Amino acid sequence: MQADSKPSSELIRSLMQAEVYDHPVKAIKLIETHISWVILTGTYAYKIKKPCNLGFLDFSSLSQRRYFCHEELRLNKRLAAPIYLDIITITGSPAHPVLQGTGEVIEYALKMVQFPQSAQLDIMLEDGKLGNTHIDAFAHRLAVFHQNAAIAAPDICYGSPEHVKQSVTQTFENIRSSQEAQQHGAKLTELENWSSSFFSTRKHLFEQRKRDGFIRECHGDLHLRNLLWLHDKPLAFDCLEFDPNLRWIDTLSDIAFLVMDLQDKKKPQLAYRLLNAYLAYCGDYSGLQVFRFYLVYRAIIRAMVEAIRAGQAGISTAEKYKAEKDCHTYMTLAKSYICPQKPVLVIAHGFSASGKSTLSQLLLERIGAIRVRSDVERKRIFGLLDNTSTTNSRSNTDRANAHYGTPPHIYSPEASTKAYAKLSILAEDILEAGFPVILDAAFLKHKERLSFQELAQNRQLPFIILSVNASPDTLRRRIRARPKGISDADISVLEHQLKTSEPLHEDELPYVITVDTEQNLNLDELAMAILQKSC
């Protein structure tokens, strides 16, 4: 039910006058959505909530608008503090408003720094300006954000299996009630049946996610249009403030929205780069077992939005056509998630500095795989990672040295045994989730390679040894010249590897793809070779 908007309409007209503001006004422009007005003044933007009740949100009273203004400020300060400034009281009258004046408050506005639309990631993508640097920065920022976000208490409904199921069921009901759904009846039924089956057979995974603290106060609306690259910093704005159900969610549901959006925009390489970087920072590989479910859910939500838009009265023929097309695209994307290709287990075999990590990064983006790096997991085991960062931390290293001895040799046989055991657990989880796996480790011992060959064979999955080679002199030159990174392998580690490595056995050769990193790489040919061995 819509509240009386006449006073608000008069107020908005009055706020379009430059003399109302206590700062220079370059130009005034009004942006209107179904729930708010945003007044752009050149330097600042003022967002005012409409006095409306749409069922899923209620801004009909002044006290409610005040509350949700403060909620919006609180929530968005977490990921976009530089642009969310303050809550502004509006006094006076609709015809003669006064900002931050005395007397009775007639309305509230959220004051923000106005930013150029060209800073939005969707626009950057259209302009060909969105690259790996931006994706890596957002992966790190979101991993840190999720790690520090408030955790849902065990006794509240958020994130419980019943709560998750209700959200998905409601989404399917909403999309089926639209006229557009009639064109996609069979596809909707298939997706709904898959979601129901996935949930019923994996309910325990959702229970475990809640117990393990992965239900947190997230952003809830992480897509490219709500992300900014401003002053060389990653920001996410427009967090969902009006319904806690939409933001108290699984952290992987939050990141699934952005991965899905990148894939919808035909950028699968960036999507897998983002997902891999995020997982390397936070280590939540086990969560991939529910990730596909959330990818489908996010795609269906977008399909629902477009289906409803296509049925709205008053939109143009072009707008209706675009909404119908977008709905179809999201439905098709959702279906692709439930029909994945058979996963493959790839182990990257080679000495330190052979180029395994560089190659596997290119490869994971090309074939859509999840990579696990032994260098990262070794440090995670020994507490040497800087919270969610996969870069070295002197302070964390010092603390670990004090705990494990000075210094802990993370390349000792005992440490290597722990690392490979961890890789095995993670590989099992990722393969179970239906994703191809690339394990980036040296694998210089036959028993290490054999254990993962058996893992793949026990699951009746393809197994590939990606043997990455370079001459000893090249390896020595590279390891001396390379900058400090996640790997601590130095020349002494390399010399030890060269002396003690065990060559590939004859019975391993059918699984081998050899790459000489001293030669030019044809990534397309390599991806095709992996595909052929995966069949």
N, C-alpha and C positions, 0 to 999 in steps of 0.2 A: 504494500500500500504506500502510495506516494504522499508525503506530507505537503502542506501548503508551501509552495516554492516562490510565491510572489515576492515576499520580503527579501529572500535570498537573491532573486533575479535583480531586484533593485540595488541590493548591496553590491553585486558583481559589477553592475554598470557603473556604480560610483567608484569602485576600486580600479576601474580602467582609466582613471584620471591621474596624471603624473603628480599633481600637487598633494595627493594623499600620502606620499611616501617621503621618508626623511633622508633619502639618498638620491643621487642622480638617477634619472630614468632615461635610458637610451631609446627604447621603443617598447610599447605595451602590446602584448599579444595574449589572447585567451585560448587555452586548450580545454575542451570540455569532454569528459567521459560520462558514462552512465552513473558514476558514483561521486564525481568530484569536478571542481573547476581548478585550473592551474593558470595563474596570471604570471606571465613572463615580463620582466622589466628591463632585461638586458644584463643586469648584474645578479639579481636575485629572482627566485621564483616563489610564489605564495600559493600553497595548495589548500583549498577549502573543501570540506566534505559536504556533499549535498544532503539536505534533510530528507532522507528516504529510508524506506524499509522494504528490502527486496527478498525478505525471507531468510536468505543465507547471510545477510548482513542487516544491521539496524542502526542507522545514523539519524533516526527521526527526532531525537531530543538533543538539546544543546549539551546536556551533561554527557550523553553518549558520544557526541562528536568530540568533546573535550577529551574524554577517556581514550578514544581511538587515535586522536592526534598525538597524545603522549605515548601510546603504545607504538605508533608508527615511528616516532622519534627514537624511542628506546631500542626498538628492534633494528632499525636501520643504522644506528650509531655503531653497531657491531661490524658491519662490512662497508659502510660508506660514511664514516664520521666526517670527512672533509666537506661533504656537501649538505649534510643535515645539521642545521644550525640551532633552531629554537622554535618554541611555540609562541605565536604572536596573538595577544588578545586584541579584539576589535570592539571598541566602545562607540558611543555616539548613537547615530541612527543609520538605517540603511541608506538614506539620502546623503548623510554627512558623516561617514565613518571616520574614526580616529584609531590609528594603530598604536597599541601600547599606551592608551590614554587611561584616564581615571573614570570612575562611574561604572554603571552596569555593563557587563560584557554581553554583546549581542551575537558574537561569533568568534571562532578560533581559526587560525591559519598556521600551517606548518611552513616555516621559512627555510628555504634551501638556496644553495649556490646554484645559479643557472649554469648549465653546462652545454656545450655544443653537441648536437645530435651526431655529429661525425665521430664523437668519442664512444658511441655505443657500439658494441661488438657486432651487432647485426649489420650496421652501416659499414663498419670497417671491413667486414667480410665481403659485402657487395662491392666495396671500393678496392678489393684486393690487398688490403693492408693488415689483415689478421694473420699472424704468423706464429711460429713455434715459441718465440720468446713470450708472447702474450699467453699462450696456452699453458706453458710451464709455470708462469707466475700465478695464474688463476688456480691451477692444480694445487700449488703450495698454499696459497691463501685460503682456499676452501678446506684443505685438510687441517690446517691450523684452526680455522673457525670451527669446524665440526668437533675437533678434539676439545676445544674450550667451551663449547655450547653446553647449556644446562641439560642435565639428564632427566628423563621422565621417571618419576617415582614409581616403584613397583605396584603401588595400589591404585594408580589411575589408569584409565582405559587406553590412553594413547599408546599405539604400537602393539597392543595385544592382538592375537590372531583374529579375534572376533571383530575388533575395530578395523583392522586392515581389510578383512573380507567385506565388511559393511561398506567401506569406501569404494571398493571395486564394484560391488553389486550395484550401488547407487549410481555409479558412473554408467554402467551398462543400461540401467533402467532409464536414465536421462537421455542417452543417445537413441534408445529404441523409441522414445516418445516423440522424436522429431520426424518430420516428413522425409528428410534425407536418408534416414536409416532404412527406409523401404528398399532402397537401391543396393543395400549392403547386407541384406538379411542373412544370407548364407555365411558370409565372412564374419559377421557379428556373432553368429551362433558358434562358429568354430573357435573364435577368440574367447568367447564366454565359457565354452566347455573346457578349453585348455586352461584358463585361469582357475576355474573351479577344481579341475583335476589336480593342477599344480598345488593349489592350496591344501586340498584334502590329503594329498600324499606327503606334503612337506610342512605341515602345520607346526611340527616340532622345531623347524628352523626359525620360524617367526617367534616362537616362544623363547628360543635361545637368544635371538637378537635382542629381545626385550630384557632378558636376564643379564646379558652381557653389557648392557648400557648403551646400545646403539640407537635407541629412540631418544632423540634430542630436540631441543628447540632450534630447528633449522631455519632456512630462508623460505622454502616452500614454493618459490616461483623462479627457479634458476634457469633462465633461458637467455639467449644472446642479447635480446632487446633490453634486458634488465642488468646487463653487465657493462661497465665502463672502463676504458683505459684512459685515465686522466692524470696528467702530470707524471707520466711513466709509472703509475701505480694501478693495480687491479682493484676495482670497486664493484660491489653488487648492491643495487638499490631496489626499492619497491618491494620489500619483504611483505608477506601476507600478514597484515595486522588484524584483519576483521574476523578471522576464524582460526582459533588455536589448533583445530583438528588438521588444518592444512599445513601447519608448520611443525607441529610436534610429531615428527615422522622419523623413519629410518634414515640415517645419514646417506645410505646408498640410494634411497629413493630420491633424495635431494640431488645427488650428483647424476642420477639416471636421467633427469630432465634435461640437463645440459648435454650429456652424451647423445641422447635421442635427438635433440635440436640440431646438433652438429651433423648427425647422420641424415636428418631430414634435409639439411642444406647441402647435401652431397659432399660432405667433408669427412668421410670415414677415417682418413688418416689423422686428422686433428682430433676426432672423437677418441680414437684408440691411444693417441699420444696423451690426451688429457686423462683418460681412465688409468693408464699405466703409471703416469707420474703421480696421480692422486694415491693410487694403491701403494706405490713405493714409499711415499711419505708416511702414510698412516698404517700400512701393513694389514689392511682389512681384506685379505684375499679370501678368507672363508666366507665373507659376505657375498661373494659372487654367486653363491648357490641360490640367493634370492634376487640377484640383480636382474636377471632376465624377466622375472615377474614384474619388477618395477619398470623396466623398459616398456613392456607391453602396456602397463597401466598408464604411464606418461603419454604414450602415443594415443591411447584411447581417449584420454582426457582432452588432448588437442583435437582429436576427431570430433568429440562431443561439442566442443566450443564452436568449431566450424560448421557442424550440422545445425546447431541452434541458430548461428548467424545466417546460414543460407535460408532458413525459414522465416526470418524476421521481415515484417512488413516495412515497406518504404525504402528498402535498399535498391540500388540500381541493378540492372541486368548484369553489368560487368562485375559488381561486387558479389552478386549471387553466384555467378559462374566461378569466381575465384574461390569462394567459400566451399562450393561443391567439389572443386578440384582439390583443394587442400584437405578436405575431409577424406576424399578417396586416397590421397597420398599418405596420410597418417594411418589409415586402415591397412594399406598395403605394407607400410613399414612395420606396423604391429604384427602383421602375419609373418613377416620375415624373421621376427624374433622367436617365433614358436617353431620354426622349421630350420634350425641351424644345421650347418654342415657337420659331418663327423669330425670331432676334434683330433688333433695330432699332438704328439709329444716330441718336441725338438730339444736336444741338448747341444749347446754350443761348446765345442771341444777345442782347447788350444791354450798356449802359454799366455802368461801375463804380457800385455802390450801387443798381442797378436791382432787386436781389433775386434774382439768378440762383442764388446758392449756397443761400439759404434755400429757394427753390422746388425746386431739384434735390434737396436733401436729403429733402424730403417726398415727392418723386416717386420717387426710387430705392427708398424703403421701400414705396411703394404698388405699383409695377409690378415690383419685383424686378430692379433694374438695378445695374450697376457704374458709378459715377461717377468721372471723373478731373478734378481741378481744376487749371487752368493755374497758379493762384497757388501751389499746392503744388509742382507739377513745375518751375516756374521756380526756386523756391528749392532744390529738390533738385539741379537742374543746376548751380547756383552754390555749392552746399555751404552753404546758409543754413538748412537744417533742423537742429534740435537732435536729432541722432541719429535716433531713430524718431518724434520728436514733430513734429506739424504746426503747432506754435506757434512764434513767433519766438524766437530766441536771440541775445541781445546778444553773447555771446562768439563764437558762430559767425559772426555778421554782421561782427564786427571782424576775424576771421581772413580771411573772404572779401574784405573791403575791402582788406586788405593784399595779397592775392594778385591780385585783379582790377583794382585801382585804387581810388581813393577819390573818391566811392563808386561801386560798380558800378550802372549804371542797368538794373535788370532789366526795365524796361518800354521799353527802347530798341528800335528796329527789329531790330537784330541779336539781341537777347535774345528778342524775340517770335518771330523765325524759328526759333530753337532750340526754344522752347517748343512751337510748333505742330508742328514735326517730331517732337518727343517724343510729343505727343498722338497723332499719326498712327500711330507705332509701337505705342503702348499700345492704341489702338483696334483695330488689326489683331489683336493678340494676344487681346484680350477677345472680339471677334467670332468669331475662330477657335475660341475655347473655347465658343461658343454662348450667351453672355450678352448681354443688351441693354446698350448703352453710352450714358451721358449724359456729354458733354464740356462742362464748365463753364468757358467762356472768353468773351471779349468778341465775337470773330468779327465785328469791325467792318469788315473789308476783304473785298471780294467774292472775291478770290483765295483767301483763307483758307477761306471757306465752300465755294467751288467744289471745292477739293481734297478735302474730306471728302464732298461730294456724289458725287464721282467714286469715292472709296473704297467707298462703299456700293453704287453702281451696278455697279462691277466685281465685287462679291460678290453682286450681285442681291438686295440687302437693302433694306428700307425706310429712307428717310431723312427726318428731320423737323428743321425749324428751329423751336425754341421761342423765339419773340421776346418777351423780357421788357422791358416798358416802364414808364416813369414820366416825369413832366414834368421838365425841366431844373431847375426850382426845387426840386422834391422831391429830385432826385438830389444837388443841392448841400447841401441841409439834412441829408440822411442821411449823406453822406460826412464832413461836419464833425462830426456827432454820434456816429458809430459808434465803438465802442471798438477799441483796437489788436487786430488779429487776424492771420491768416495773410496777408491782402492788405495790401500797402504802398501801394496806389493812394490818392492824396490828391487834394485839390481841383485841383492843377495837372495831374495825370494825367487827371482827369475833363474839365477844360476843353479839354485837347488832344484827347481823344476826341470831344467835341462838335463841334470844329472840323474834324476830319479823317476822321470816319467816312463810310463809303460806304453809302448806303441799299440796301435789298433790291431786287434787280432783278425785273423783271416775271416772268421765267422761274423765279424762286425762289419766287414766291407760292404755287404749289400745294403746296409742302412746309411752309408756315408755319402754326404755331399761335401766336396772339397772346395774351399774358397781361398785363393791366394790374395792376401790383402796388399801385396806389393804390385799387383796388376789392377787395371781398371775394372771396376765392378759393373756388371749388367744386372741391376736389381730385378728387372722383369724376368730375365732368364732364371735367376735364382728362385724367385717366387713360383715360376712355372715348374721348376724342378721339384720343389717342395710339394706343390699340388699333385704332381704326377706320382710321387712316392706316397702321398697320403691316400691315394685311391685304392 
